[in-house]
């Protein structure tokens, strides 16, 4: 079982930045895909960004050019750098790991508001 712990959420003004972190309980080199999803109130959970074991990255269109996913294998951590934040980015952000099964973190709230 892979345990994922997220951190870094909070309240930020429009145009601001936040960096989310997701630390796994095992080496992320053993995990096929790691990624970030988000769920806004009344909305379905949606993919934000993923990175696979080869380093291939995919972003949803709405965050391209603003968000950056990266990883530090030595720290078993995946990051999501979020710049130029908009009110519509407000959501609970979840870290995900795809191995044999799918694993989720507990989520971290990101609120973009003035």
C-alpha positions in Angstrom: 0.0 0.0 0.0 1.3 3.5 -0.9 0.6 6.3 1.5 0.6 9.8 0.2 0.8 12.9 2.3 0.1 16.3 0.7 1.0 19.7 2.0 1.2 23.3 0.8 -2.4 24.4 0.3 -3.8 27.6 1.6 -5.4 30.9 0.8 -3.9 33.0 -1.9 -5.0 36.1 -3.8 -5.6 35.9 -7.6 -2.4 36.1 -9.4 -0.5 34.5 -6.6 1.5 31.3 -6.3 1.5 28.2 -4.2 3.5 25.0 -4.2 2.0 21.7 -3.3 4.0 18.7 -2.1 3.1 15.0 -2.1 5.4 12.7 -0.3 5.0 8.9 -0.8 5.7 6.2 1.7 7.9 4.3 -0.8 10.2 5.1 -3.7 8.4 6.9 -6.4 10.7 5.2 -8.9 8.4 2.1 -8.3 5.3 4.0 -9.1 4.1 4.1 -12.7 2.3 7.4 -12.7 2.0 10.2 -10.1 -0.2 13.1 -10.4 -2.4 15.8 -9.1 -6.2 16.0 -9.3 -8.6 18.6 -8.0 -12.3 18.7 -7.0 -14.2 21.9 -6.6 -17.5 22.0 -4.7 -20.3 20.4 -6.7 -17.8 19.3 -9.4 -16.3 16.0 -10.4 -12.7 15.3 -9.6 -10.5 16.3 -12.5 -7.0 15.6 -13.6 -4.6 18.6 -13.2 -1.2 17.1 -14.1 0.5 13.8 -14.2 4.1 12.5 -14.6 5.0 9.0 -15.5 8.0 6.9 -14.6 9.7 8.0 -17.8 9.2 11.6 -17.0 6.5 12.3 -19.5 4.2 15.0 -18.3 0.6 15.9 -19.2 -1.4 18.9 -18.1 -5.1 19.7 -18.4 -5.5 22.6 -20.8 -6.7 25.1 -18.2 -3.4 25.0 -16.3 -0.9 24.8 -19.1 1.7 27.6 -18.8 0.7 28.3 -15.2 1.3 25.0 -13.3 4.4 22.8 -13.3 4.6 19.3 -12.0 8.0 18.0 -10.9 9.5 15.3 -8.8 12.4 14.6 -6.5 13.1 10.9 -6.4 15.6 11.2 -3.5 12.8 12.7 -1.4 10.0 10.5 -2.8 8.1 13.7 -3.4 6.1 15.2 -6.3 5.4 18.9 -6.5 2.9 21.1 -8.2 4.0 24.7 -8.6 1.0 26.8 -9.3 1.5 30.3 -10.6 -0.9 33.0 -11.8 -3.7 31.4 -9.7 -7.3 32.2 -10.6 -10.5 31.9 -8.6 -11.5 28.9 -10.7 -8.4 27.1 -9.4 -10.1 26.9 -6.0 -10.6 23.3 -5.1 -9.3 20.4 -2.9 -6.2 19.1 -4.6 -5.4 15.4 -4.3 -2.2 13.5 -5.0 -2.5 10.2 -6.8 -0.2 7.3 -7.4 -0.9 4.6 -9.9 0.9 1.3 -9.2 -1.0 -2.0 -9.3 -3.8 -0.1 -7.6 -4.7 3.6 -7.4 -3.8 5.4 -4.2 -4.9 8.8 -3.0 -3.8 11.4 -0.5 -6.1 13.1 1.9 -6.3 16.3 -0.1 -5.2 19.8 0.6 -7.5 22.9 0.2 -6.4 25.6 -2.2 -8.5 28.8 -2.1 -7.9 31.7 -4.5 -9.7 34.8 -3.3 -9.2 38.4 -2.8 
